[in-house]
Amino acid sequence: MALLLSRLESNYQYYLDVNVSDTTIFTIHHQTHYNEDEYLEKLKTSATLGGSAMKYLTAMNMTPYEAYCTMLFESAIGLKSMMEPLESSYQKSSNDNEVGRPQSSDSELSGSAERTRNTGSTIA
């Protein structure tokens, strides 16, 4: 299937180069029913890391014009700056320099825990 798509893509590219313009690029998504999930995941990861969002959107069955208009509209109204991902405790960094859980008060500690805190070692 991939070989057939590559040949078809090459033929269309040749036709465009000869008859339309040599600056036009024609590509076909190598997406099938069997590799759809993996292909979309690869394109999504690529778009997240700065790759082409257009490829991802067109692989999601949008026409290139729809994808272009969507990206242009989102950029024009500043939608990207308003869409912040939800924060979770895994993403948040604390404002102070303490790491780990907050320290317990001295009255809550057992004898061995107090010795461990005073020596700074967990080895007795």
C-alpha positions as CSV (number, residue, x, y, z in Angstrom):
1,M,0.0,0.0,0.0
2,A,2.8,2.4,0.9
3,L,4.6,1.7,-2.4
4,L,1.4,2.5,-4.3
5,L,0.8,5.7,-2.4
6,S,4.4,6.8,-3.0
7,R,4.1,6.2,-6.7
8,L,0.8,8.0,-6.9
9,E,2.2,10.9,-4.9
10,S,5.2,11.0,-7.3
11,N,3.0,11.1,-10.4
12,Y,0.8,13.9,-9.0
13,Q,3.9,15.8,-8.0
14,Y,5.3,15.4,-11.5
15,Y,2.0,16.6,-13.1
16,L,2.0,19.7,-10.9
17,D,5.6,20.5,-11.6
18,V,5.0,20.3,-15.4
19,N,1.6,21.8,-15.7
20,V,1.0,24.1,-12.7
21,S,4.1,25.2,-10.8
22,D,7.4,23.7,-9.8
23,T,7.0,25.2,-6.3
24,T,3.9,23.2,-5.4
25,I,4.3,20.2,-3.1
26,F,1.8,17.4,-3.1
27,T,1.7,14.8,-0.4
28,I,-0.6,12.0,0.6
29,H,-1.0,10.9,4.2
30,H,0.2,7.4,4.6
31,Q,-2.7,6.7,6.9
32,T,-4.8,3.5,6.8
33,H,-7.5,2.1,8.9
34,Y,-4.9,-0.2,10.5
35,N,-2.3,2.4,11.4
36,E,-4.6,5.4,12.1
37,D,-4.1,5.6,15.8
38,E,-0.3,5.3,15.7
39,Y,-0.1,7.8,12.7
40,L,-2.3,10.4,14.5
41,E,-0.3,10.0,17.7
42,K,2.9,10.5,15.8
43,L,1.6,13.6,14.1
44,K,0.1,15.0,17.3
45,T,3.5,14.5,19.1
46,S,5.2,16.2,16.1
47,A,2.8,19.2,16.2
48,T,3.2,19.5,20.0
49,L,7.0,19.7,19.5
50,G,6.7,22.4,16.9
51,G,6.0,20.4,13.7
52,S,3.3,20.9,11.2
53,A,-0.2,21.4,12.8
54,M,-1.6,21.4,9.3
55,K,-0.6,17.7,8.8
56,Y,-2.2,16.7,12.0
57,L,-5.4,18.6,11.2
58,T,-5.7,17.2,7.7
59,A,-5.1,13.7,9.0
60,M,-8.1,14.3,11.3
61,N,-10.2,14.7,8.1
62,M,-10.2,18.5,7.8
63,T,-9.5,19.9,4.4
64,P,-6.3,22.0,4.1
65,Y,-8.5,25.1,3.7
66,E,-10.5,24.3,6.8
67,A,-7.3,23.7,8.8
68,Y,-5.8,27.0,7.5
69,C,-8.9,29.0,8.4
70,T,-9.1,27.5,11.8
71,M,-5.5,28.2,12.6
72,L,-5.8,31.8,11.2
73,F,-9.0,32.5,13.2
74,E,-7.4,31.1,16.4
75,S,-4.4,33.2,15.9
76,A,-6.4,36.4,15.1
77,I,-8.5,36.3,18.2
78,G,-5.7,35.2,20.5
79,L,-7.4,31.9,21.3
80,K,-4.1,30.1,21.8
81,S,-3.0,32.4,24.5
82,M,-6.3,32.0,26.3
83,M,-6.2,28.2,26.2
84,E,-4.0,27.2,29.0
85,P,-3.7,23.5,30.0
86,L,-5.3,22.5,33.3
87,E,-2.7,22.3,36.1
88,S,-2.2,19.3,38.2
89,S,0.1,18.6,41.2
90,Y,2.5,16.9,38.8
91,Q,3.0,20.2,36.8
92,K,3.0,22.8,39.5
93,S,6.2,24.0,41.0
94,S,6.1,25.3,44.5
95,N,6.8,28.9,45.1
96,D,9.2,28.1,47.9
97,N,12.3,26.1,47.7
98,E,11.1,23.2,49.9
99,V,10.7,19.9,48.3
100,G,8.7,16.9,49.5
101,R,6.0,17.0,52.0
102,P,5.9,19.7,54.7
103,Q,7.8,18.9,57.9
104,S,5.9,17.7,61.0
105,S,6.2,19.6,64.2
106,D,8.7,18.3,66.8
107,S,5.8,17.3,69.1
108,E,4.5,14.9,66.5
109,L,7.7,13.0,66.0
110,S,8.7,9.8,67.6
111,G,12.2,9.4,69.1
112,S,13.7,7.7,66.1
113,A,12.2,10.2,63.7
114,E,13.6,13.1,65.8
115,R,17.1,11.5,65.8
116,T,16.8,11.1,62.0
117,R,15.9,14.7,61.5
118,N,18.7,16.0,63.8
119,T,21.4,13.9,62.1
120,G,20.1,14.4,58.5
121,S,20.5,10.7,57.8
122,T,18.0,8.0,57.4
123,I,20.6,5.3,58.3
124,A,20.6,4.6,62.1
